[in-house]
Amino acid sequence: MTKQRLAILGSTGSIGTQALEIVRQHPEIFEVVALSANRNVDLLIEQINEFKPEFGLICKESLFGTLKNGVQTNTQLFAGVNELISLVFLPNVDTVMNCLVGFAGFLPTLEAIKQGKKIALANKESLVVGGEIIFEALKNSPSELIPIDSEHSAMLQCLVGEPKDTIEKIVITASGGPFRDFSPEQMKSVTKAQALNHPNWEMGAKITIDSSTMMNKGLEIIEAHWLFDIPVEKIEPVIHPQSIIHSIVTFTDGSSKAQLGPPDMKVPIIYALTYPNRLPLKTPRMDWSKAHELTFEPVDYERFPCVKLAMDSIESGGVAPAVLNAANEVAVQRFLNEEIGYIDIPKIVEKSLDKISSQHTLNVELLKEIDKETRAFASGIK
């Protein structure tokens, strides 16, 4: 297997740190060329000193002095979120691993496509906000865009070798989070600590809250729509509390394929980096000699309105998914800041979707304007 030279955007987050664990297991396959972090400067310093990349970037400019003082290698250091794009342009980078959170990840993904890079994509907002633009850009680029989300990795693995016109339905699974058995009345009093306590996965705060509201699943449905060019009506979310089956594809002859495994993000990470090949990975295995309970149930859209809001936004098209994403980011942060209640998150998203729209042709500048307008509106909703 040819050695891959990596730029990891967001290397100090959950996905980025797990990716570096894989690099440690396979130094003969992966070389780290560039690392970036938003504000976790101490961990970034550790990573740079260990992996000795050519380039290092801290997005929060006030931390540049700390970074410079802590790095003991010959790494070229930069500061500022605008410099993220410069890492994408590096000629000695083969694969851009986009682990950024939120709309900040969109432009690096788009520019990586234009540069013909391979992209291992953990930033679902790239496709949620600008899926239409990215879908068109991929048509004119040799770039490969491989998903890191466990659900989309599962879909990809099930679809290898299968003609697209044989897909009848994609079933995307969700754990249901910590509140799948809560009544609407109980939802009203959900606390920040409860919402951050996911039963199966260890993730960052924003994604953990999205998982609890199931907005994460709504965003993943939009992502699947663009990744596999599948109509939303052919994508069905179901609750699967054990998080063992990550997605199922049903074909026109009635057969189904599923990808299974213990909840471990290193599996989709290494698959994205090595696709269509596989590398050995030291990770937990399923013991199929033991009894396992695998259960499924439908999604209750009244209890989890965020899923339906996301599905409706892609049906509306245009800027609606961008409004959905920006409003949700603001609402989640306001909840984490304890400014609003848990059930206010979908209310803010719905009000934003009702208020903000545009008849203009979709382009990058319009998305930036809509994102800014939506954030301002969602921040002011009482």
ChimeraX attribute file (.defattr): number of C-alpha atoms within 10 A of each C-alpha:
attribute: neighborCount
match mode: 1-to-1
recipient: residues
	/A:1	9
	/A:2	8
	/A:3	12
	/A:4	20
	/A:5	17
	/A:6	24
	/A:7	28
	/A:8	29
	/A:9	29
	/A:10	29
	/A:11	26
	/A:12	27
	/A:13	19
	/A:14	14
	/A:15	24
	/A:16	22
	/A:17	18
	/A:18	19
	/A:19	23
	/A:20	20
	/A:21	13
	/A:22	21
	/A:23	18
	/A:24	14
	/A:25	14
	/A:26	15
	/A:27	14
	/A:28	12
	/A:29	16
	/A:30	19
	/A:31	20
	/A:32	21
	/A:33	23
	/A:34	28
	/A:35	29
	/A:36	31
	/A:37	27
	/A:38	22
	/A:39	17
	/A:40	18
	/A:41	22
	/A:42	15
	/A:43	16
	/A:44	24
	/A:45	23
	/A:46	15
	/A:47	20
	/A:48	25
	/A:49	16
	/A:50	12
	/A:51	18
	/A:52	20
	/A:53	20
	/A:54	17
	/A:55	19
	/A:56	27
	/A:57	29
	/A:58	27
	/A:59	21
	/A:60	15
	/A:61	15
	/A:62	12
	/A:63	17
	/A:64	19
	/A:65	10
	/A:66	13
	/A:67	24
	/A:68	17
	/A:69	9
	/A:70	16
	/A:71	21
	/A:72	14
	/A:73	15
	/A:74	12
	/A:75	18
	/A:76	13
	/A:77	17
	/A:78	20
	/A:79	21
	/A:80	15
	/A:81	16
	/A:82	10
	/A:83	14
	/A:84	23
	/A:85	17
	/A:86	12
	/A:87	24
	/A:88	30
	/A:89	17
	/A:90	15
	/A:91	9
	/A:92	15
	/A:93	20
	/A:94	20
	/A:95	24
	/A:96	27
	/A:97	32
	/A:98	28
	/A:99	26
	/A:100	27
	/A:101	21
	/A:102	18
	/A:103	22
	/A:104	15
	/A:105	24
	/A:106	23
	/A:107	17
	/A:108	24
	/A:109	27
	/A:110	23
	/A:111	17
	/A:112	25
	/A:113	24
	/A:114	18
	/A:115	16
	/A:116	17
	/A:117	22
	/A:118	23
	/A:119	27
	/A:120	28
	/A:121	24
	/A:122	25
	/A:123	25
	/A:124	26
	/A:125	25
	/A:126	26
	/A:127	28
	/A:128	30
	/A:129	30
	/A:130	24
	/A:131	24
	/A:132	16
	/A:133	15
	/A:134	22
	/A:135	16
	/A:136	10
	/A:137	16
	/A:138	16
	/A:139	10
	/A:140	11
	/A:141	14
	/A:142	14
	/A:143	18
	/A:144	16
	/A:145	20
	/A:146	24
	/A:147	28
	/A:148	28
	/A:149	23
	/A:150	24
	/A:151	24
	/A:152	22
	/A:153	21
	/A:154	26
	/A:155	25
	/A:156	24
	/A:157	19
	/A:158	19
	/A:159	19
	/A:160	10
	/A:161	8
	/A:162	11
	/A:163	9
	/A:164	13
	/A:165	9
	/A:166	12
	/A:167	18
	/A:168	17
	/A:169	19
	/A:170	25
	/A:171	20
	/A:172	24
	/A:173	26
	/A:174	24
	/A:175	25
	/A:176	26
	/A:177	24
	/A:178	18
	/A:179	22
	/A:180	18
	/A:181	11
	/A:182	12
	/A:183	10
	/A:184	13
	/A:185	8
	/A:186	10
	/A:187	17
	/A:188	13
	/A:189	12
	/A:190	15
	/A:191	14
	/A:192	16
	/A:193	8
	/A:194	13
	/A:195	21
	/A:196	22
	/A:197	17
	/A:198	18
	/A:199	15
	/A:200	17
	/A:201	15
	/A:202	15
	/A:203	17
	/A:204	13
	/A:205	16
	/A:206	17
	/A:207	19
	/A:208	19
	/A:209	26
	/A:210	22
	/A:211	24
	/A:212	24
	/A:213	28
	/A:214	28
	/A:215	25
	/A:216	20
	/A:217	26
	/A:218	26
	/A:219	26
	/A:220	24
	/A:221	30
	/A:222	27
	/A:223	24
	/A:224	26
	/A:225	20
	/A:226	19
	/A:227	19
	/A:228	14
	/A:229	11
	/A:230	19
	/A:231	15
	/A:232	18
	/A:233	12
	/A:234	14
	/A:235	19
	/A:236	15
	/A:237	19
	/A:238	20
	/A:239	19
	/A:240	22
	/A:241	21
	/A:242	20
	/A:243	23
	/A:244	22
	/A:245	23
	/A:246	25
	/A:247	27
	/A:248	22
	/A:249	22
	/A:250	18
	/A:251	19
	/A:252	11
	/A:253	9
	/A:254	8
	/A:255	9
	/A:256	16
	/A:257	16
	/A:258	18
	/A:259	18
	/A:260	14
	/A:261	16
	/A:262	17
	/A:263	18
	/A:264	18
	/A:265	19
	/A:266	21
	/A:267	25
	/A:268	23
	/A:269	26
	/A:270	21
	/A:271	21
	/A:272	25
	/A:273	26
	/A:274	18
	/A:275	16
	/A:276	11
	/A:277	10
	/A:278	13
	/A:279	15
	/A:280	9
	/A:281	12
	/A:282	11
	/A:283	10
	/A:284	11
	/A:285	10
	/A:286	11
	/A:287	10
	/A:288	7
	/A:289	6
	/A:290	6
	/A:291	7
	/A:292	11
	/A:293	7
	/A:294	11
	/A:295	13
	/A:296	13
	/A:297	13
	/A:298	11
	/A:299	21
	/A:300	14
	/A:301	12
	/A:302	10
	/A:303	18
	/A:304	21
	/A:305	21
	/A:306	26
	/A:307	24
	/A:308	17
	/A:309	22
	/A:310	27
	/A:311	20
	/A:312	17
	/A:313	21
	/A:314	24
	/A:315	15
	/A:316	11
	/A:317	12
	/A:318	21
	/A:319	26
	/A:320	24
	/A:321	27
	/A:322	28
	/A:323	30
	/A:324	30
	/A:325	24
	/A:326	25
	/A:327	29
	/A:328	26
	/A:329	22
	/A:330	20
	/A:331	26
	/A:332	25
	/A:333	18
	/A:334	18
	/A:335	20
	/A:336	20
	/A:337	10
	/A:338	12
	/A:339	13
	/A:340	17
	/A:341	18
	/A:342	24
	/A:343	18
	/A:344	18
	/A:345	26
	/A:346	22
	/A:347	18
	/A:348	24
	/A:349	26
	/A:350	20
	/A:351	15
	/A:352	23
	/A:353	20
	/A:354	11
	/A:355	11
	/A:356	15
	/A:357	15
	/A:358	11
	/A:359	7
	/A:360	9
	/A:361	8
	/A:362	15
	/A:363	13
	/A:364	14
	/A:365	9
	/A:366	14
	/A:367	18
	/A:368	14
	/A:369	11
	/A:370	20
	/A:371	21
	/A:372	13
	/A:373	16
	/A:374	26
	/A:375	20
	/A:376	14
	/A:377	18
	/A:378	24
	/A:379	14
	/A:380	9
	/A:381	13
	/A:382	8
